[in-house]
Amino acid sequence: MFEARLREHERARAIFVNALNRFPNSLPLATAYSAYERQHGSRTVLENVLLTERRSTYETSVTDSPLDYDNWFDYIRLEEQNGTTDTTREIYERAIANVPPIAEKKHWRRYLYLWLGYALYEELQGAEDRAREVYKACIGILPKAWSSAKIWLNYARFELRRSDVSTMRKVLGRGLGQGKKERIYKGYIELELEVSKNHRY
């Protein structure tokens, strides 16, 4: 690059940053900037460049294969560690928008873990109402042919952590009505035992 050869590093860096702002998903540009900063930048700048490069790589992966949920998990993990709450939520929303095209459970397993991760993330952020809405939205899209005990039980445990035993019971009752799975029955019994042991209602 011309500016770098003239040792005009601030100017060269400004050109890279401007180009990346215009083309944020350009992997070749992010790679070139990363190489430049490895040679001429500080540690902080280099870490930011590497983060930009990783984001660009994940963007390409999830755009090319939106139903490969492992790519979404990697991207989400990166944002949870380095991004803002808003960017993390945006990635979660984009990920869960990619509903499996087939209603068979084997195609839904990884996808449902995105929902569980999203609900837990919101709960850990202290956004309990948002976490509840995530659970409700997930239940709303479950195929009618089968039910997921894991979703129902996690939702019920969430309500129990909120000390809302009445809602916990409603959630489990609805889960039993929709799925009639042995695992939901067992989970219901375990939660009731936990309630009777720790609370008086």
C-alpha positions in Angstrom: 0.0 0.0 0.0 1.3 3.4 -1.0 0.8 5.2 2.3 2.4 2.4 4.3 5.5 2.4 2.0 5.9 6.1 2.8 5.6 5.3 6.5 2.4 7.3 6.7 0.9 4.7 9.1 -1.9 6.9 10.5 -3.1 7.7 7.0 -2.9 4.1 5.9 -4.8 3.1 9.0 -7.5 5.7 8.3 -7.9 4.4 4.7 -8.3 0.8 6.0 -10.9 1.9 8.6 -12.8 3.9 6.1 -12.8 1.0 3.6 -14.0 -1.4 6.4 -16.8 0.9 7.3 -18.0 0.9 3.8 -17.5 -2.8 3.2 -17.8 -4.4 6.7 -18.2 -8.0 5.4 -15.2 -7.9 3.1 -13.0 -10.8 4.2 -10.0 -9.9 1.9 -10.0 -6.3 3.2 -10.2 -7.4 6.8 -7.4 -9.9 6.2 -5.2 -7.2 4.6 -5.9 -4.8 7.5 -5.1 -7.5 10.0 -1.7 -8.2 8.3 -1.0 -4.5 8.2 -1.7 -4.1 11.9 0.3 -7.1 12.8 3.3 -5.4 11.3 2.7 -1.8 12.3 0.0 -1.6 15.0 -0.3 -1.7 18.8 -1.7 -4.7 20.7 -5.1 -3.0 21.3 -5.5 -2.1 17.6 -4.4 -5.5 16.5 -7.0 -7.2 18.9 -9.7 -4.9 17.4 -8.6 -5.8 13.9 -8.6 -9.5 14.7 -12.1 -9.2 16.1 -13.3 -7.4 12.9 -11.7 -10.2 10.9 -13.4 -12.9 12.9 -16.8 -11.1 12.6 -16.3 -10.9 8.9 -15.5 -14.6 8.7 -18.6 -15.5 10.7 -20.8 -13.2 8.6 -19.7 -15.0 5.5 -20.3 -18.4 7.1 -23.8 -17.6 8.4 -24.7 -16.0 5.1 -23.5 -18.9 3.0 -25.0 -21.6 5.3 -27.8 -20.1 7.4 -29.0 -23.5 8.6 -25.6 -24.5 10.0 -26.4 -23.6 13.6 -22.9 -24.3 14.8 -21.7 -21.2 12.8 -24.4 -19.2 14.6 -23.2 -20.5 18.0 -19.7 -19.4 17.2 -20.8 -16.0 16.1 -23.0 -15.5 19.1 -20.2 -16.6 21.5 -17.9 -14.0 19.9 -20.5 -11.2 20.4 -21.3 -12.3 23.9 -17.6 -12.0 24.8 -16.8 -8.9 22.8 -19.9 -7.1 21.6 -22.7 -5.1 23.0 -26.0 -6.4 24.3 -27.7 -5.0 21.2 -25.3 -6.6 18.7 -25.6 -10.0 20.6 -29.4 -9.7 20.5 -29.3 -8.9 16.8 -27.2 -12.1 16.1 -29.6 -14.2 18.2 -32.6 -12.8 16.3 -31.0 -13.4 13.0 -30.1 -17.0 14.0 -33.5 -18.0 15.2 -35.1 -16.6 12.0 -33.6 -19.6 10.2 -36.3 -22.1 11.1 -35.5 -25.7 10.0 -37.5 -26.5 6.8 -38.4 -30.0 8.0 -40.6 -30.7 11.1 -38.5 -33.7 12.1 -37.0 -33.4 15.5 -33.5 -34.4 14.5 -33.4 -31.2 12.3 -34.6 -29.1 15.2 -32.3 -30.1 18.1 -29.4 -27.6 17.4 -31.9 -24.9 16.5 -33.8 -25.2 19.8 -30.5 -24.7 21.7 -30.3 -21.3 20.0 -33.6 -20.4 21.6 -32.5 -21.8 25.0 -29.2 -19.8 24.8 -31.1 -16.7 23.9 -33.5 -17.0 26.8 -30.6 -17.7 29.2 -28.7 -14.7 27.8 -31.6 -12.4 28.4 -32.1 -13.7 31.9 -28.4 -13.2 32.7 -28.7 -9.6 31.4 -31.5 -9.1 34.0 -34.1 -8.8 31.2 -36.6 -11.2 32.6 -39.5 -10.0 30.6 -37.5 -10.5 27.4 -36.4 -14.0 28.5 -40.1 -14.9 29.1 -41.0 -13.6 25.6 -38.2 -15.7 24.1 -39.6 -18.8 25.7 -43.1 -18.0 24.6 -42.0 -17.3 21.0 -40.1 -20.6 20.9 -43.1 -22.6 22.1 -45.2 -20.8 19.5 -43.1 -22.1 16.6 -42.7 -25.8 17.8 -44.1 -28.2 15.3 -47.4 -29.7 16.3 -46.2 -33.2 15.5 -43.9 -33.3 18.6 -42.9 -31.4 21.7 -39.6 -30.6 23.3 -39.4 -31.5 26.9 -36.2 -29.5 27.2 -37.9 -26.2 26.2 -40.9 -26.8 28.5 -38.7 -27.7 31.5 -36.3 -24.9 31.0 -39.2 -22.4 30.8 -40.7 -23.9 34.0 -37.4 -23.6 35.8 -37.0 -20.0 34.7 -40.4 -19.2 36.2 -39.5 -21.1 39.4 -36.3 -19.0 39.6 -38.6 -16.0 39.5 -40.5 -17.5 42.4 -43.6 -17.7 40.2 -44.8 -21.2 41.1 -48.3 -20.6 39.6 -46.9 -19.8 36.2 -44.4 -22.7 36.4 -47.3 -25.1 36.9 -49.3 -23.5 34.0 -46.2 -23.9 31.7 -45.8 -27.5 32.7 -49.5 -28.2 32.4 -49.5 -26.8 28.9 -46.4 -28.8 28.0 -48.0 -32.0 29.2 -51.1 -31.2 27.2 -49.1 -30.6 24.1 -46.5 -33.3 24.5 -47.5 -35.9 27.1 -43.9 -36.9 27.4 -42.6 -39.0 30.2 -39.7 -36.6 30.7 -42.0 -33.6 31.3 -43.9 -35.7 33.9 -40.7 -36.6 35.7 -39.5 -33.0 35.4 -42.8 -31.7 36.8 -42.5 -34.1 39.8 -38.9 -33.0 40.5 -39.9 -29.3 40.4 -42.8 -29.9 42.7 -40.6 -31.7 45.1 -38.2 -28.8 44.9 -41.0 -26.3 45.6 -42.3 -28.3 48.6 -38.8 -28.5 50.0 -37.8 -24.9 49.6 -41.0 -23.0 49.7 -44.3 -23.0 51.4 -47.3 -22.4 49.2 
